[in-house]
Structure formats: structure tokens, C-alpha cells
Amino acid sequence: MLGLVKANDKRHYLKESTSWVTKQKVDDDFIPSHNFIEDLDEIPFYDYDLRDIKKHGHNPAMSALAAIDNQKGFHVMTSRGCPFKCTFCASHKVHGRSMRYHGIDRVRSDFTRLKEEYGATTVIFQDDHLMGNIDRVYEILKIIKDLHLESVFQNGLTLYALDKKMLNAFYDAGVRQLVLPVESGSAKVLKHSMRKPLKLSISKRVADDCRDLGIYTNTNILIGMPGETKEDIEEGRRNLRTIHSNWFHIVCASPLVGSEMNEIAVKNNYLKGDTLGADYRKAVVETEDFTADYIQEMQYIMNLELNFIYNNDIKFGEYDQALKGLLNVIRVKKDHSFAYYYASLCFIGKKEYKEAEAHMLNAIKYCNIGNWWKYIDYFGLPKDEWMKFNLNGLEAHLNKIQNMDEDVHINSNNKLNPISVNTDVY
Ligand code: SF4
């Protein structure tokens, strides 16, 4: 960019550049190549005075960002690049596979300026592979702690690097929530369809360690990868129930332009409908193994199953933690009968019966307005409780959840009838 700004003849510069793309170059089948700034410290501090900070906002549907003051949370990227080759990711097309870093002094100076000049209270990390240099992570956590900043790691962190010592350092720096990029509950899908070097035992261990420490975890899961079968999805559903995360974010695999997944989908004619704006909510991949409608349905079923039916926090009697997720759902989707129902169970667990009744009455009200009966049938839930506030019945259900065997599994042969496409996240 600096080269372009400084060039006397800008058209000539664009024509000769190996990295700038113009319409003419596209017509000539030009293939651009990267021209990276190797020393990230050459990039100046972003001048926030150029923008209207009041219009700065975060996606309220993302529970990781729900609690952040829009005007005081700032996105930061202290490194660029990622050496891994996850098939669903296109990060390497933008930042390459080699790691490049801001120096630690520069990180300290930027965070200090964000705090002192713009009133930042939170830094939201956008690094693709923050854990690429472990010593550097400890130093960054020390900066966060020294400056009394909150921090959010939106892209998730490489799980194998989150050993107990590292998690303790995160906790010590004030980190109270992490995104876990588990991506699938099937070892086969992780290895072959996603090419992600991750073992389920590590995901399980990290989720348990975070729970012990008091770090809230939000686990990311993708379904509908080319090569994934319905059996893999069923196996994934079963295994995910053994990962004791606080919340699961289940999305439909999206064929990002530049990702290997997109190349496979195009080559095999797997794309269905308009892929622009699919945004992980809409299933747009259809293979020999599944239809897009099936993935859409399973995405919603798995969301209900992992976050409500088998909510880990309710299972362990950690009702305040459970209510964080459930009340966040109610905040963004006011007619979510399941969220009211399970929140009611939490209030019963807390012996706050008035709140329990109020939430149950909403569960009943919205159940009769919305489409919830089909899901109540699908999961075999106690119907009587959805008809009237029945304290004994609800207490019995709460007890059942807390004594449920993790091996009990609802098979997706339990079809919803008729299959309906629901692109809601919750
Ligand atoms: S998903 Fe994350 S770990 Fe995998 S290649 Fe992309 S940035 Fe790297």
C-alpha cells in the first residue's frame, strides 16, 4: 500500500506489481503472489481518530462478545500467519503460512495507547495462531495483567499449547473465557476431512482444566465437511458429550474462497445454492453422503442437544454458569422456549422458585406459538412440563439430567417431520 501511495505513476505501479490485482490482470489470468511486510513493527499504529468510535460495534449474537462494551473493546492482531493446513481455512491466502510477529515492546506500547488515548478496557485478539511462540504468549499475558485489560481470544487458541501452566497464566492475567476450536467430535473427520492435528483427548483435557480453573469455554464445531458421513456426525455427537465445555457453537461448514474445502467442493460440484453470505449459518454443501438440508437440520439438533438437553453446567449443578449461556440466548432470541425451560430448571436448582415459574411460563407461552413441539417430541422430553408449571416434574427432570449416562444417545434416525430448514444459531 505504501508503495502505491508513494508511486508517481500509480497505474504503472499497479500494472507491474506482483501482488496488486486489477480488472485487466484478472482478464489476463494473472496469479498474484504475496509481498508481505516481514517486520510487522513497520506498520504504524492504527489511527483511530480517523473513524467514528461510536459506530464501532461487535456482533451481539456471539456470546464471547456479548459482555464487551462496544466502544471500549478493540480488535488487535499481534502476529500474522499460521503454519497449519486446516482444509476449511483460507487464512494462509491472506497472511501466508510463515509466522510474523510484532515485537513485544510494540505490543506493550500499542495496548498502552489503546488504553490511555481511547479508553480501551478490552483487547480482542484476532491472531490466527497466537500460540506460535509460547514465551511470547507469557509476555503478552503479563502486559494484559500489568495494564488491567480484559482480553478475548476470538479465533480460539491452539489446544495442545494450553497445558495447565499456560492456562494458569491466562487465568492469572484475568482471562475468564476461552474459545476452544475443537471443530469436530470425530477423529476421522479431524484427520482426513479437516486435516487438523488435534486429538479429542486434548480437547477434553483442556475443557476440564478450564472448568476446574473457572474459565468459561465456548467450543466451536463445524459439520458438513466434504468426506464427512452421517455416521461420522453421529460419532461426533456422541464424543462431544464427553467434552465438558460450558457452551457449544455449532455451525455449518462454509466453503471459504481460498480454502482447500472450497476447491474440493467446486471440483466435485458440491456447492448448492448461493454460497455468498452463507456465513456458517446456511448449509451450502451437498455431497454423496448428505444433503444440505440434512446438515442444516443436524446443526440445529446438535445445538439444542449440547447446549440445552445435555447442558454440562446443569449436569454439574453449576447453575449460574448455565444461566450465562441460557440468558444470553433469551437476550438475542426472545421466543426460545428451550432456553426458558432450561433456565427454569436452573432457578429450581438455585431454589429461586418465583424466577423458575416466570421462566417456565415463558417456555410454555413460546412453545405454543413457535415450532418447539417437534423438538420436544424428537428429544423425548417430558411434555407435561411444557403445558403447566409443575415443580415436582421439573425437579424430577433436573435430577434425571444430573444422573444421565453420557453414553445415552439420541439417534438422528429420530426424524423431524416434516424436515424444516432452520438457520438460527440457537
Ligand atoms: S483454522 Fe486456525 S489453525 Fe487451522 S489453518 Fe486456519 S488459522 Fe491455522
Residues whose N, C-alpha, C, O or C-beta is under 5 A from the ligand:
A	BS01	SF4	C82 F84 K85 C86 C89 S91 D128
